[in-house]
Amino acid sequence: MSARLVLLGPPGAGKGTQAARLAERLGVPAISTGDIFRANIKGGTELGRKAQEYSSRGALVPDEITNAMVRDRLAEPDTAEGFLLDGYPRNVAQVDELATILADAGLTLDLAVEITADPEVVAARLLKRAEIEGREDDTADVIRHRLDVYAEQTAPISDVYAAQGLLVRVDGIGEVDEVTARLLSAIGTAAR
């Protein structure tokens, strides 16, 4: 079964962990925009140099650069049977761009999977992670701001995918294996 999926959810919901597990189970690459940025920067590509100019001064990489990197990445041979995108699309304009990228290749998105999590639980997870990893800049205020930014900019993506009949929501609270099982069940049910 080919699977072209977008994984959504707030910071701390376990997207990275679940993306890796789902990609392995589904036999498709997990693609995060962070990985794409790092690969382009390390590879010294033109897009990588442009992205570095923004990120080195703490600015967000503009959509057109991000979109071009995603377009290039989705054209690579390992995505022929599908992919799992984590961290893209990040806003409603990128939802449209992803649809265009896929349409240009004669493809469509199969599903947008949103990992849901109570903001208080997520904030506590992120604070614990910051403590364990020594991330001194991840204070309670910074974490709440990140969650607010997510709700403001990224959550409307859920509404777009829901209106297209492509959204499934899965509770991200629980043991990692439980959440993986819930996600695989939701993907399998929706894919039939």
C-alpha positions in Angstrom: 0.0 0.0 0.0 1.4 3.4 -0.9 0.9 6.1 1.7 1.3 9.8 1.2 0.7 11.3 4.6 1.0 14.6 6.5 1.6 14.4 10.3 0.3 17.3 12.3 0.3 18.1 16.0 1.6 20.6 18.6 5.2 20.7 19.8 5.7 17.9 22.3 2.9 15.7 21.0 5.4 13.0 19.9 5.4 13.7 16.2 9.1 12.9 15.7 9.0 9.7 17.6 5.8 8.5 15.9 6.9 9.7 12.4 9.9 7.4 12.6 7.8 4.4 13.8 5.1 4.9 11.2 7.6 5.4 8.4 9.2 2.1 9.3 5.9 0.2 9.6 4.5 1.7 6.3 7.8 1.4 4.4 8.0 5.0 3.4 10.5 7.8 4.3 9.7 10.1 7.2 10.6 13.6 5.9 10.9 16.5 8.3 11.5 20.0 7.1 14.3 20.2 9.7 16.1 17.3 8.0 15.5 18.8 4.6 17.0 22.2 5.7 20.0 20.4 7.3 20.7 18.3 4.2 20.5 21.3 1.9 22.7 23.4 4.2 25.3 20.6 4.6 25.2 19.9 0.9 25.8 23.5 0.1 22.9 23.7 -2.3 21.6 27.1 -3.5 18.4 26.6 -1.4 20.6 25.6 1.5 22.6 28.8 1.3 19.5 30.8 1.2 17.9 29.0 4.1 21.1 29.4 6.2 21.0 33.2 5.6 17.6 33.3 7.4 18.2 30.7 10.1 21.6 32.1 11.0 19.9 35.3 12.0 17.0 33.5 13.8 14.5 34.3 11.1 11.9 31.8 9.7 12.9 30.5 6.3 10.4 32.0 3.8 7.7 29.7 2.3 9.1 29.8 -1.3 12.4 28.4 -0.1 10.8 25.7 2.1 8.3 24.8 -0.7 11.2 24.4 -3.2 13.1 22.2 -0.9 10.0 20.0 -0.2 9.3 19.8 -4.0 12.9 18.6 -4.6 12.7 16.1 -1.7 9.4 14.6 -2.9 10.9 14.1 -6.4 13.6 11.8 -5.0 13.2 8.0 -5.8 12.6 6.8 -2.3 9.2 8.6 -2.2 7.8 6.6 -5.1 5.7 4.5 -2.8 4.8 7.3 -0.5 6.1 9.5 2.3 5.3 10.9 5.7 5.7 14.6 6.0 6.5 16.0 9.5 6.6 19.8 9.9 5.2 20.6 6.5 2.8 22.1 5.6 3.2 24.7 8.4 0.5 27.1 7.2 -2.5 27.1 4.9 -0.6 28.5 2.0 1.8 25.5 2.2 -1.3 23.2 2.1 -2.1 24.6 -1.3 1.5 24.4 -2.4 1.8 20.7 -1.3 -1.4 20.0 -3.3 0.2 21.6 -6.4 3.5 19.7 -5.9 1.6 16.4 -5.8 -0.8 17.3 -8.6 2.3 18.2 -10.8 3.5 14.6 -10.2 0.0 13.2 -10.8 -0.5 12.4 -7.2 -2.8 13.3 -4.3 -2.4 13.3 -0.5 -3.9 10.2 1.1 -4.4 11.5 4.7 -3.5 14.2 7.2 -3.1 12.6 10.6 -3.3 15.0 13.6 -1.8 13.8 16.9 -3.9 15.6 19.6 -2.7 16.3 23.1 -3.8 18.3 26.0 -1.8 21.6 26.1 -1.0 21.2 29.8 0.3 17.6 29.3 2.4 18.8 26.3 3.8 21.8 28.2 4.8 19.4 31.0 6.4 17.0 28.5 8.4 19.8 26.9 9.6 21.2 30.3 10.8 17.7 31.3 12.5 17.3 27.9 14.2 20.7 28.3 15.4 19.6 31.8 16.8 16.3 30.5 18.4 17.8 27.4 19.6 20.9 29.2 17.6 23.2 27.0 17.8 26.3 29.2 15.9 28.4 26.6 12.8 26.1 26.8 11.1 27.9 29.8 7.4 27.6 30.6 6.8 30.9 28.9 8.7 30.0 25.8 6.8 26.6 25.6 3.4 28.3 26.0 4.4 30.8 23.3 5.3 27.9 21.0 2.0 26.2 21.7 0.1 29.5 21.0 2.0 30.0 17.7 1.1 26.4 16.7 -2.6 27.0 17.6 -2.6 30.2 15.6 -0.7 29.2 12.5 -0.7 25.5 12.1 -4.0 24.4 13.7 -6.0 26.0 10.8 -4.4 23.4 8.5 -6.5 20.8 10.3 -9.6 22.7 9.3 -8.6 22.7 5.7 -7.9 19.0 5.6 -11.1 18.2 7.6 -13.1 20.1 5.0 -11.4 18.0 2.3 -12.3 14.8 4.1 -8.6 14.0 4.6 -8.2 14.5 8.4 -8.1 11.9 11.1 -7.3 12.8 14.7 -5.5 10.5 17.1 -5.0 10.9 20.8 -1.3 11.3 21.4 -1.4 10.8 25.2 -0.3 7.4 26.4 2.5 4.9 26.1 4.5 5.2 22.8 3.4 1.7 21.6 -0.3 2.5 22.3 -0.1 5.7 20.4 1.6 4.0 17.4 -1.1 1.3 17.4 -3.8 4.0 17.4 -2.1 5.8 14.5 -1.7 2.7 12.4 -5.3 1.7 13.1 -6.6 5.2 12.0 -4.4 5.2 8.9 -5.5 1.7 8.0 -9.2 2.4 8.4 -9.0 5.7 6.5 -6.9 4.1 3.7 -9.5 1.4 2.9 
